[in-house]
Amino acid sequence: MLKVAKRQFRHPICWPARAATATLGAPPSGQAVLPWPFLLRGGKPYQADIRDFARRIVVGFTLDSHQVAQVREALLSTDSDRLIELVSCISLGWPPPESALLALPLTEELGWTKPGQPAFTDTGMLAADSIREYRLWLDRDRKLHGEDHSPLLRPESYAGLEVLEPGSGFGCNLLSLQATALRAVGIEPVAIYEQFTEILATREGLNPPEIIVADAESMPVGDASFDVVLCYSAHQYMDVRRAFVEFSRVLRPGGQLQLIGGTRDDRSPMRIGNFRQLRSDWLTTINTVAYERFGRRLLTPKGLSRTTAPVYPRLRYIDVWLKAAGLHTRQDLRRRIGTDTLTVAEKK
Ligand SMILES: C[S@@+](CC[C@H](N)C(=O)[O-])C[C@H]1O[C@@H](n2cnc3c(N)ncnc32)[C@H](O)[C@@H]1O
């Protein structure tokens, strides 16, 4: 986690600006405050809540308690659909409908969009990740991704089981699992996503799932403590080999890893598109080959999210790494799920 914080605070120019964004607003009464005269908003000094400030240094980029209250109010209000629609459309690059554009003043007030334009600020970009995941989850009728493709991914298959989801984001899969799994816990390194978990679960009338802010490569959970590790569209952002060793460690004997994501076997290396897309495809291909051969990415663009340098290793590498981690791939259970592949591996 400190590594994450360090990465986000690396640039001296960005630091004051980001620190300012993270500490805006009057702290709720009764909380300890510290004057930070060098933090300016619109040219005026303001006070920062020391607890929020300390939390930010420990866990990385987060909203302060005032911002969380604002977001909660906005997402639980009766016209929150408009806000969700606008943020999702901007994030997915879709033209927002007229009605959604009415939420623009609100996104600006929340500090998510730049003045007068539907373009995200840093905070907005991170907020949009959770809101987009939530909106897509609503679009698929609150189902687990892929449950129509493999019986293993249907809710009833998790009945009575303890499930761990590394790379859970704000936790949409955990919400889907709540009805059947005995316990469903997320691991997510981006602390701001976890701040949306309780709000979005409340919006759904569900209990907020437990999400531990940590990296999948070093999860603070006990050995042999879960029946299933479900990793959906997340291993490509991890140090895959180290993550597999961790997945194996936390699985009980007889437990199952369900790994869903893209692979270079079936991804077209270059999409037809604009320069940015081509550049990103090149980068991904170079990183994937480097990771397959040398176990590391060569190029890691900076960003506040943890999804800037994906790798899509071929299945034969995945199987070798799983075996080395003590997990046996069930070739008979391998399935295509849209553009992804489901790999199931068992711990002996
Ligand atoms: C595309 S999202 C998938 C979220 C969720 N699994 C779903 O299916 O909607 C990938 C997630 O993996 C997380 N992630 C990236 N690197 C990670 C790491 N090293 N350990 C754990 N999670 C990571 C990202 O922060 C992000 O939330």
The ligand as an SDF file (V2000), in Angstrom:
LIG
                    3D

 27 29  0  0  0  0  0  0  0  0999 V2000
  -11.3740   -4.0240  -14.5690 C   0  0  0  0  0  0  0  0  0  0  0  0
  -11.4520   -3.8800  -12.8300 S   0  0  0  0  0  0  0  0  0  0  0  0
  -12.4410   -5.2940  -12.4370 C   0  0  0  0  0  0  0  0  0  0  0  0
  -13.3040   -5.0890  -11.2170 C   0  0  0  0  0  0  0  0  0  0  0  0
  -14.1970   -6.2790  -10.8830 C   0  0  0  0  0  0  0  0  0  0  0  0
  -13.4330   -7.4890  -10.7150 N   0  0  0  0  0  0  0  0  0  0  0  0
  -15.2710   -6.5070  -11.9240 C   0  0  0  0  0  0  0  0  0  0  0  0
  -15.3590   -7.6100  -12.4580 O   0  0  0  0  0  0  0  0  0  0  0  0
  -16.0350   -5.5800  -12.1960 O   0  0  0  0  0  0  0  0  0  0  0  0
   -9.8150   -4.4000  -12.3260 C   0  0  0  0  0  0  0  0  0  0  0  0
   -9.5430   -4.1410  -10.8620 C   0  0  0  0  0  0  0  0  0  0  0  0
   -8.2980   -4.7390  -10.4930 O   0  0  0  0  0  0  0  0  0  0  0  0
   -7.6790   -3.8730   -9.5620 C   0  0  0  0  0  0  0  0  0  0  0  0
   -6.2250   -4.1600   -9.4750 N   0  0  0  0  0  0  0  0  0  0  0  0
   -5.2250   -3.6880  -10.2540 C   0  0  0  0  0  0  0  0  0  0  0  0
   -4.0300   -4.1320   -9.8130 N   0  0  0  0  0  0  0  0  0  0  0  0
   -4.2890   -4.9250   -8.7440 C   0  0  0  0  0  0  0  0  0  0  0  0
   -3.4640   -5.6500   -7.8440 C   0  0  0  0  0  0  0  0  0  0  0  0
   -2.1350   -5.6690   -7.9730 N   0  0  0  0  0  0  0  0  0  0  0  0
   -4.0610   -6.3280   -6.8510 N   0  0  0  0  0  0  0  0  0  0  0  0
   -5.4210   -6.3330   -6.7170 C   0  0  0  0  0  0  0  0  0  0  0  0
   -6.2340   -5.6420   -7.5350 N   0  0  0  0  0  0  0  0  0  0  0  0
   -5.6820   -4.9460   -8.5370 C   0  0  0  0  0  0  0  0  0  0  0  0
   -7.9760   -2.4950  -10.1200 C   0  0  0  0  0  0  0  0  0  0  0  0
   -7.7670   -1.4770   -9.1830 O   0  0  0  0  0  0  0  0  0  0  0  0
   -9.4250   -2.6550  -10.5380 C   0  0  0  0  0  0  0  0  0  0  0  0
  -10.3070   -2.3470   -9.5130 O   0  0  0  0  0  0  0  0  0  0  0  0
  1  2  1  0
  2  3  1  0
  2 10  1  0
  3  4  1  0
  4  5  1  0
  5  6  1  0
  5  7  1  0
  7  8  2  0
  7  9  1  0
 10 11  1  0
 11 12  1  0
 11 26  1  0
 12 13  1  0
 13 14  1  0
 13 24  1  0
 14 15  1  0
 14 23  1  0
 15 16  2  0
 16 17  1  0
 17 18  1  0
 17 23  2  0
 18 19  1  0
 18 20  2  0
 20 21  1  0
 21 22  2  0
 22 23  1  0
 24 25  1  0
 24 26  1  0
 26 27  1  0
M  CHG  2   2   1   9  -1
M  END
$$$$
